[in-house]
Amino acid sequence: MRRTLLALLLATTPVRLSAQEAAVPPTQTLPSDVRRLVVDRWNGPNEFRASDRAEIGENSEVRGNVSVLRGPLFLAGRVTGTVVVINGDVILQPTARIDGDLIVVGGDVDGLASARIGGATRIYRPALAYREEGDRLVALNDDGTASEENWWRRLERKRDGNWSEAVRIVQAGAYNRVEGLPIQLGPAVQRLTPWGSVRFDAAAVIRTGTSFAADRADVGQVVRGEVRVGRDRGIGIGGQIFDTVEPIEAWQLSDLETALAAFVSRRDYRDYYQRHGGKGSLTLYGARNLSLTGSYGAERWSSRELRNPFTLFNPDRDWRDNPTVDEGLFHLADLALQFDTRTDAEDPWSGWLVSADIEHGRGHVTSTAAGSDPVAFAAGATNEYTRGFFDVRRYNRLGPSGQLNMRLVLGGWLGGDELPLTRRLSVDGPGALPGFGFRGLHTGFDRGNCNSTLNGSVSAGVPAQCDRIALAQVEYRGDLDLGFGGLVDGFPGRYRRAHGDVNWVLFADAGRGWLVDQPNAVAGSYGSGVLPPLSTFRTDLGVGLDVAGIGVYCAKALSSPSEPLNFFVRLRHRF
């Protein structure tokens, strides 16, 4: 009863914490993993989010996550996702239903015995110390500094250029075998306004492997800006000009993973080309978890030469050649859709992630890639194509400590002329089919990268040459439950528990690439409306241990038993 009266008093007299007041640490500090958890939930996709008193009525249903800061939250209806309340109380009515977890930090819960909670209930008495940066929260330590998070996540956020910092002067890109370390030097500014936001970023790209060479000054640049009207829903108008080096395929491994593999072990899992041009974009934000972006621009593609950047180990090992590309000036129209209902972008318990991208390109090819037979086209010709890429992921929570996650990737040629080499795909290596070696040489037609030895030679660098790919991945994740626990005061049978930092993973993959209507590659070519038989797909099976986001895995090819057992490390979940 006292809790209910206190909550009603708070409801009529909202308490607002300034950034300075919120930065004062509580007498008892929250564990660091709990700080990260609740801040990530607040900053992540939410169907319903409030900064003060919030109420969800008996006949209301929120299809997604709910996050409330300061509160209190009065809940009588249904929430299909997870409910997070930071530094506030929760008052549950008997009709309240939460399909996911209930997480309360710095507050209390009333009515827990009569409500229906599908997931775990976690209640932490200490308040969260934080500061607000726009509509984001930053957790603070006892000394008022920003709460520590995994170092690779900090680097990835900087590399992604997601405007997370108000002003940035230096940003490092992904270490690679054609640039060394690309360093972006310049300002990045973001300003929130009552009607939306304004963002601007300009930088010179200094490449440690080439910018200081005596024969030429290889310095790139990138300038971009965006004006956004609206916060959770609205429209964004942006543009950029660039002279950068980009990977041909970036969907398999993260930038940080490929950079560390190159710097530490002299193994580069990507191929690169030069992009020089500009484009404009229009983005529609229908909701916090849905966006549609259309863009149009012109850019010149050219090949990049292999360099010999420094590595920690294996200095005498030769780098894999960086393949040449089909060069020319292309005009590109692109339409990209993203739908994200994951509970957390880094460590999702449940939800969907759907990414769809369709690109139409038209250009004049001045130079074709060396040795790209049987898919070469004549230099000087006009090339016009349409390509699509679709990535669908589903995360399913099966219980307090179990997940079943699935992913389907489809991509490649949709129509028009043959795809330039910069738009071709592959499915081999640790990011796709880890049971098979990356860019391995196989007799005949390779179903991972679509290279062929039928003519007695393979293109330098063994580039990705598939017209189309299909990949299915499934994994089961189980929590080893090595974290802390204990009864929540006043609620027998309910346990205080954070998401486990140690997980075992069992996974399986199936996929292949193929060519479309290529008479010179009979073994790997199919008609435009034909899916290769499932019996021809590569398959593998593996197991791993994920410790706080660092995964150590081993995988074995099933469809090709002669392939050796492969061990690999990931700095984040496989997908």
C-alpha positions in Angstrom: 0.0 0.0 0.0 2.8 2.4 0.9 4.4 1.7 -2.5 1.2 2.5 -4.3 0.8 5.8 -2.4 4.4 6.7 -3.2 3.9 5.9 -6.8 0.7 8.1 -7.0 2.6 10.9 -5.4 5.4 10.6 -7.9 2.8 10.5 -10.7 1.3 13.9 -9.7 4.8 15.5 -9.0 7.3 14.3 -11.7 10.9 14.2 -10.5 13.4 15.2 -13.2 17.1 14.5 -12.7 19.5 16.9 -14.4 22.6 15.5 -16.0 24.6 16.6 -13.0 22.2 15.1 -10.5 22.0 11.9 -12.4 25.8 11.7 -12.5 25.9 11.4 -8.6 26.7 7.7 -8.0 24.4 5.8 -5.6 25.7 4.4 -2.3 25.6 0.9 -3.7 26.9 0.5 -7.3 25.1 -1.5 -10.0 27.2 -4.3 -11.5 28.8 -3.2 -14.8 26.9 -5.8 -16.9 23.6 -4.6 -15.5 24.5 -1.0 -16.3 25.3 -2.0 -19.9 22.2 -4.1 -20.2 19.7 -1.4 -19.2 21.4 1.4 -21.1 21.5 -0.7 -24.3 17.8 -1.5 -23.9 17.0 2.2 -23.5 19.2 3.2 -26.5 18.0 0.2 -28.6 14.7 -0.3 -30.5 11.6 0.3 -28.3 8.0 0.3 -29.4 7.1 2.4 -26.3 9.5 4.8 -24.5 8.8 7.4 -21.9 11.0 9.7 -19.7 8.4 10.3 -16.9 5.1 8.8 -15.7 3.8 6.2 -18.2 0.6 4.2 -18.3 -0.4 1.2 -20.4 -4.2 0.6 -19.9 -6.0 -2.7 -19.5 -7.2 -2.8 -23.1 -3.9 -1.7 -24.6 -1.2 -3.9 -26.2 2.4 -2.9 -26.9 3.9 -5.2 -29.6 7.5 -4.8 -28.7 9.8 -3.5 -26.0 8.9 -0.9 -23.3 11.5 1.4 -21.7 10.7 3.9 -19.0 13.2 6.4 -17.4 12.4 7.7 -13.9 8.7 6.5 -14.1 6.6 5.3 -12.5 5.1 2.8 -14.9 1.5 1.8 -14.4 0.8 -1.4 -16.4 -2.6 -3.1 -16.8 -2.3 -4.2 -20.4 0.0 -6.5 -22.4 3.6 -6.1 -23.5 4.8 -8.6 -26.0 8.5 -7.7 -25.5 10.7 -6.8 -22.5 9.9 -4.0 -20.0 12.8 -2.0 -18.6 12.3 0.7 -15.9 15.3 2.8 -14.9 15.2 4.7 -11.5 11.5 4.3 -11.1 8.8 2.0 -9.8 6.4 -0.4 -11.5 2.8 -0.8 -10.5 1.2 -4.0 -12.0 -2.5 -4.6 -12.1 -3.9 -8.2 -12.1 -4.6 -7.9 -15.8 -0.9 -7.0 -16.6 0.9 -9.4 -18.9 4.6 -9.2 -20.0 5.7 -11.9 -22.5 9.4 -11.0 -22.0 11.5 -10.0 -19.1 10.8 -7.4 -16.4 13.9 -5.5 -15.4 13.7 -2.8 -12.8 16.8 -0.7 -11.7 16.6 1.8 -8.8 13.0 1.1 -8.1 10.4 -1.4 -6.8 7.6 -3.5 -8.1 4.0 -3.7 -6.7 1.5 -6.3 -7.8 4.0 -8.9 -8.9 2.2 -11.8 -7.4 -1.0 -11.2 -9.4 0.5 -10.2 -12.8 1.7 -12.6 -15.5 5.4 -12.4 -16.4 6.6 -14.7 -19.1 10.3 -14.2 -18.7 12.6 -13.5 -15.8 12.0 -10.8 -13.3 15.1 -8.9 -12.2 15.0 -6.2 -9.6 18.1 -4.2 -8.6 17.9 -1.8 -5.6 20.7 0.6 -6.5 19.9 3.4 -8.9 21.6 3.9 -12.3 24.1 6.8 -12.5 23.9 8.2 -16.0 24.0 11.3 -18.1 21.8 12.1 -21.1 23.3 12.8 -24.6 20.3 13.8 -26.7 17.9 10.9 -26.5 20.6 8.5 -25.5 21.8 7.4 -22.0 25.5 7.0 -21.0 26.0 4.9 -17.8 28.5 6.3 -15.4 31.0 4.8 -12.9 31.4 5.7 -9.3 33.9 8.5 -10.2 31.5 10.0 -12.7 33.3 8.7 -15.8 31.5 6.9 -18.6 30.9 3.2 -17.7 33.3 0.8 -19.2 32.1 -1.3 -22.2 33.8 -3.9 -24.3 36.7 -2.2 -26.1 35.8 -3.8 -29.4 32.3 -2.3 -29.2 33.8 1.2 -28.7 36.0 0.7 -31.8 33.1 -0.6 -33.9 30.9 2.3 -32.9 33.7 4.7 -33.9 34.3 2.9 -37.2 30.6 2.7 -38.1 30.4 6.5 -38.0 27.0 6.4 -36.3 27.2 10.0 -35.0 27.3 8.7 -31.4 29.7 11.5 -30.4 28.8 15.2 -30.6 32.2 16.2 -32.0 34.9 13.9 -33.3 38.3 14.8 -34.7 40.0 11.5 -35.4 38.6 8.1 -36.4 40.4 5.0 -37.5 39.1 2.7 -40.2 39.6 -1.1 -40.7 43.3 -2.2 -41.1 43.7 -3.9 -44.5 46.3 -5.0 -47.0 45.8 -2.2 -49.6 45.7 0.9 -47.2 47.3 -0.2 -44.0 45.4 1.8 -41.4 43.1 4.5 -42.9 42.7 7.4 -40.5 40.0 9.9 -40.9 41.0 13.3 -39.6 38.3 16.0 -39.4 35.3 17.1 -37.4 32.0 15.3 -36.9 29.2 17.5 -35.4 25.7 16.6 -34.4 23.1 19.0 -33.1 19.7 18.1 -31.7 16.9 20.6 -32.3 13.3 20.9 -31.2 12.2 19.8 -34.7 14.9 17.1 -35.3 18.6 17.0 -35.8 21.5 18.3 -38.0 24.6 16.2 -38.7 27.8 17.0 -40.5 31.0 15.0 -41.0 34.1 15.9 -43.0 37.5 14.2 -43.0 40.6 13.6 -44.9 41.5 9.9 -45.1 45.2 9.3 -44.4 46.4 5.8 -45.3 49.5 4.6 -43.5 50.4 2.2 -46.3 50.2 4.7 -49.1 49.7 8.3 -48.1 53.4 8.9 -47.3 54.8 7.1 -50.3 57.2 9.1 -52.4 55.7 8.2 -55.8 52.2 9.6 -55.0 50.2 11.2 -52.3 47.3 8.8 -51.7 44.9 10.8 -49.6 41.1 10.3 -49.7 38.3 12.3 -48.3 34.7 11.9 -47.1 32.1 14.7 -46.5 28.6 14.0 -45.6 25.6 15.7 -44.0 22.0 15.0 -43.0 19.0 17.1 -41.9 16.4 15.1 -40.1 12.9 16.4 -39.3 11.3 14.4 -36.4 12.9 12.1 -33.8 11.3 8.6 -33.8 9.3 9.3 -36.9 10.2 11.6 -39.6 12.2 12.3 -42.8 15.9 12.7 -43.4 17.6 14.4 -46.3 21.3 13.8 -46.8 24.2 13.8 -49.1 27.9 12.9 -49.3 31.0 13.0 -51.5 33.7 10.5 -51.1 37.0 9.1 -52.3 37.5 6.0 -50.2 38.5 2.4 -50.4 35.6 0.0 -49.8 35.3 -3.8 -49.3 33.6 -5.7 -52.1 31.8 -7.8 -49.5 31.3 -6.5 -46.0 28.4 -8.6 -44.8 30.2 -11.7 -43.5 32.5 -10.3 -40.8 32.6 -7.0 -39.0 35.2 -4.3 -39.7 37.0 -4.9 -36.4 37.2 -8.7 -36.9 38.7 -8.3 -40.4 41.1 -5.5 -39.2 42.4 -7.6 -36.3 42.9 -10.7 -38.5 44.9 -8.6 -40.9 47.0 -6.8 -38.3 47.7 -9.7 -36.0 47.9 -12.8 -38.3 48.4 -11.3 -41.8 45.1 -12.7 -43.1 42.7 -10.4 -44.9 39.1 -11.8 -45.3 38.0 -9.1 -47.8 38.8 -7.7 -51.2 38.9 -3.9 -51.9 38.3 -1.3 -54.6 38.4 2.5 -54.9 35.2 4.5 -54.9 35.2 8.2 -56.0 32.0 10.1 -56.4 28.9 11.4 -54.5 25.3 10.7 -53.8 22.1 12.1 -52.2 19.7 10.2 -50.1 16.1 10.4 -48.7 15.2 8.4 -45.6 11.7 7.8 -44.2 11.6 6.8 -40.5 8.2 5.2 -40.0 9.0 4.1 -36.5 12.0 3.6 -34.2 12.5 0.1 -35.7 11.7 0.8 -39.3 13.4 2.9 -42.0 13.4 3.1 -45.8 16.2 4.9 -47.6 16.5 5.8 -51.3 19.6 7.1 -52.8 21.0 8.1 -56.2 24.6 8.9 -57.1 27.5 8.5 -59.5 30.9 7.0 -58.7 34.0 5.8 -60.4 35.3 2.4 -59.6 39.0 1.4 -59.9 41.3 -1.3 -58.7 43.7 -1.0 -55.7 47.2 -2.4 -55.6 48.4 -4.8 -53.0 50.7 -3.3 -50.4 52.8 -4.8 -47.7 51.6 -3.3 -44.3 53.1 -4.3 -41.0 51.7 -7.2 -39.1 52.4 -8.6 -35.6 53.0 -12.1 -36.7 53.8 -14.0 -39.9 55.8 -11.2 -41.5 57.3 -13.5 -44.1 53.9 -14.8 -45.3 52.7 -13.5 -48.6 49.5 -11.5 -48.6 46.7 -12.9 -50.9 46.5 -10.8 -54.0 43.9 -8.1 -54.1 41.8 -8.9 -57.3 41.4 -6.3 -60.0 37.9 -5.1 -60.7 35.8 -4.0 -63.6 36.6 -0.3 -63.8 34.4 2.6 -65.0 31.9 5.3 -64.1 28.6 4.0 -62.8 25.3 5.7 -61.9 23.6 3.9 -59.0 20.0 4.0 -57.7 19.5 2.2 -54.4 16.5 1.3 -52.2 17.2 -0.1 -48.7 14.7 -1.3 -46.1 15.6 -2.1 -42.5 13.2 -3.5 -39.9 14.7 -4.2 -36.4 12.7 -5.4 -33.4 15.6 -7.1 -31.6 15.7 -6.6 -27.8 19.4 -5.6 -28.1 21.5 -5.0 -31.2 24.6 -6.6 -29.7 23.1 -9.4 -27.6 19.5 -10.0 -28.7 17.2 -12.3 -26.8 14.4 -12.1 -29.3 13.0 -10.2 -32.3 13.5 -9.8 -36.0 16.2 -8.1 -38.1 15.2 -7.7 -41.8 17.6 -5.9 -44.2 16.7 -5.6 -47.9 18.6 -3.8 -50.5 18.0 -3.4 -54.3 20.5 -1.6 -56.5 20.2 -0.7 -60.1 23.4 0.3 -61.8 24.3 1.6 -65.2 27.8 2.4 -66.3 30.5 2.5 -69.0 33.2 -0.1 -68.4 36.6 1.1 -69.4 38.6 -1.9 -68.1 37.5 -5.4 -67.3 39.0 -7.5 -64.4 41.9 -9.7 -65.5 41.0 -13.3 -65.8 37.4 -13.1 -64.8 36.5 -15.7 -67.4 33.9 -17.1 -67.9 32.0 -14.0 -66.7 34.0 -11.3 -68.4 32.4 -8.7 -70.7 34.0 -6.5 -73.3 35.7 -3.3 -72.2 34.1 -0.2 -73.6 30.6 -1.7 -73.3 27.7 -0.2 -71.4 26.7 -2.4 -68.5 23.3 -2.2 -66.8 22.2 -4.5 -64.0 19.9 -5.0 -61.1 21.1 -6.7 -57.9 19.4 -7.5 -54.6 20.6 -8.5 -51.2 18.3 -9.8 -48.4 19.3 -10.7 -44.9 16.5 -12.0 -42.5 17.3 -13.0 -38.9 15.0 -14.3 -36.2 16.0 -14.6 -32.5 13.8 -16.8 -30.3 14.0 -17.1 -26.6 13.1 -20.6 -25.5 13.5 -20.1 -21.7 15.5 -18.2 -19.1 18.8 -19.4 -20.6 18.2 -20.8 -24.1 18.0 -19.3 -27.6 17.2 -20.7 -31.0 18.4 -18.2 -33.7 18.0 -18.5 -37.5 19.3 -16.5 -40.5 18.6 -16.6 -44.2 20.7 -14.7 -46.7 19.8 -14.4 -50.4 21.6 -12.2 -52.8 22.8 -11.6 -56.4 21.7 -10.9 -59.9 18.0 -9.9 -60.5 18.1 -8.7 -64.1 20.0 -6.9 -66.9 23.6 -7.5 -67.9 26.2 -9.4 -66.0 27.2 -8.2 -62.6 30.5 -6.2 -62.4 33.1 -7.9 -60.1 32.5 -5.3 -57.4 28.9 -6.6 -57.1 29.6 -10.4 -57.0 29.3 -12.5 -53.9 30.7 -15.6 -52.1 29.8 -17.9 -49.2 33.1 -19.2 -47.8 35.1 -18.7 -44.7 34.4 -18.0 -41.0 31.6 -15.4 -41.7 29.4 -17.7 -43.8 30.4 -21.4 -44.0 33.2 -21.8 -41.4 33.6 -25.5 -42.1 35.3 -24.5 -45.4 38.5 -22.6 -45.7 38.4 -19.0 -47.0 39.2 -18.7 -50.7 40.4 -22.3 -50.9 41.3 -23.8 -54.2 39.2 -26.7 -55.3 39.2 -28.9 -58.4 36.6 -27.9 -60.9 33.9 -25.4 -59.9 34.0 -23.9 -56.4 30.5 -23.6 -54.9 31.8 -21.1 -52.3 33.2 -18.4 -54.5 32.3 -19.6 -58.0 35.9 -19.7 -59.3 36.7 -22.5 -61.8 39.8 -24.5 -62.6 38.2 -26.0 -65.7 40.3 -23.7 -67.9 43.5 -24.5 -66.0 43.8 -21.2 -64.0 42.1 -19.1 -61.3 42.0 -15.3 -61.2 44.6 -13.7 -59.0 43.4 -13.4 -55.4 40.6 -15.9 -56.0 37.9 -13.2 -56.1 34.2 -13.7 -55.3 32.5 -14.4 -58.7 29.0 -15.8 -57.9 26.0 -14.3 -59.6 23.8 -15.5 -56.7 24.2 -17.0 -53.3 21.9 -18.6 -50.7 22.9 -19.2 -47.1 20.9 -20.6 -44.1 22.3 -20.6 -40.6 20.8 -21.9 -37.3 22.3 -21.9 -33.8 21.3 -22.8 -30.3 22.8 -20.8 -27.5 22.7 -22.0 -23.9 23.7 -20.0 -20.8 26.2 -21.7 -18.6 24.8 -19.6 -15.8 28.1 -18.7 -14.2 26.9 -15.2 -13.1 25.7 -14.1 -9.7 22.3 -14.8 -8.3 20.2 -14.4 -5.2 16.6 -14.0 -4.0 15.0 -10.6 -4.6 14.1 -9.0 -1.3 10.4 -9.5 -0.6 9.7 -11.7 -3.6 10.2 -15.3 -2.8 10.9 -17.5 -5.8 12.0 -14.5 -8.0 15.7 -14.2 -8.7 18.0 -11.3 -9.4 19.9 -12.3 -12.4 21.7 -10.7 -15.3 22.0 -12.3 -18.8 24.9 -14.8 -18.6 28.3 -13.7 -19.9 29.3 -17.3 -20.8 27.3 -19.3 -23.4 27.8 -22.5 -25.3 26.8 -22.5 -28.9 25.8 -25.3 -31.3 25.4 -24.3 -34.9 24.8 -25.6 -38.5 25.1 -23.9 -41.9 24.1 -24.7 -45.4 24.8 -22.6 -48.5 26.3 -22.2 -51.9 26.9 -19.8 -54.8 26.2 -20.3 -58.5 26.3 -18.6 -61.9 23.3 -17.7 -64.0 23.0 -18.7 -67.6 26.8 -19.2 -68.2 27.2 -21.9 -70.8 31.0 -22.0 -70.2 30.5 -23.1 -66.6 28.1 -25.9 -66.9 28.9 -27.4 -63.5 28.0 -24.3 -61.6 25.5 -22.5 -63.9 21.7 -22.6 -63.7 18.8 -20.9 -65.4 17.6 -17.5 -64.0 14.5 -19.0 -62.5 16.2 -22.1 -61.0 17.5 -22.8 -57.5 20.3 -25.4 -57.4 19.3 -28.7 -55.9 19.7 -28.7 -52.1 21.9 -31.8 -52.4 24.5 -29.6 -54.0 24.7 -27.1 -51.1 27.7 -27.1 -48.8 26.9 -28.0 -45.2 28.8 -27.8 -41.9 28.3 -28.3 -38.2 30.1 -26.6 -35.3 30.3 -25.8 -31.6 31.7 -22.9 -29.6 32.1 -21.0 -26.4 31.1 -17.4 -26.2 32.6 -15.5 -23.2 31.3 -11.9 -22.9 31.1 -11.5 -26.7 34.4 -13.2 -27.6 33.6 -16.6 -29.2 35.9 -19.5 -29.8 34.5 -22.0 -32.3 35.4 -25.1 -34.3 33.5 -26.2 -37.4 33.6 -29.4 -39.6 32.4 -29.6 -43.1 29.7 -32.3 -43.6 29.2 -32.3 -47.3 33.0 -32.6 -47.9 34.4 -34.8 -45.2 38.0 -34.4 -46.5 38.0 -30.8 -45.4 40.0 -30.3 -42.1 38.5 -29.2 -38.8 38.6 -25.4 -38.7 39.0 -23.3 -35.6 38.2 -19.5 -35.6 37.4 -16.6 -33.2 34.6 -14.1 -33.4 34.4 -10.8 -31.5 30.7 -10.8 -31.5 27.8 -13.3 -32.1 28.0 -15.2 -35.4 24.9 -13.2 -36.5 
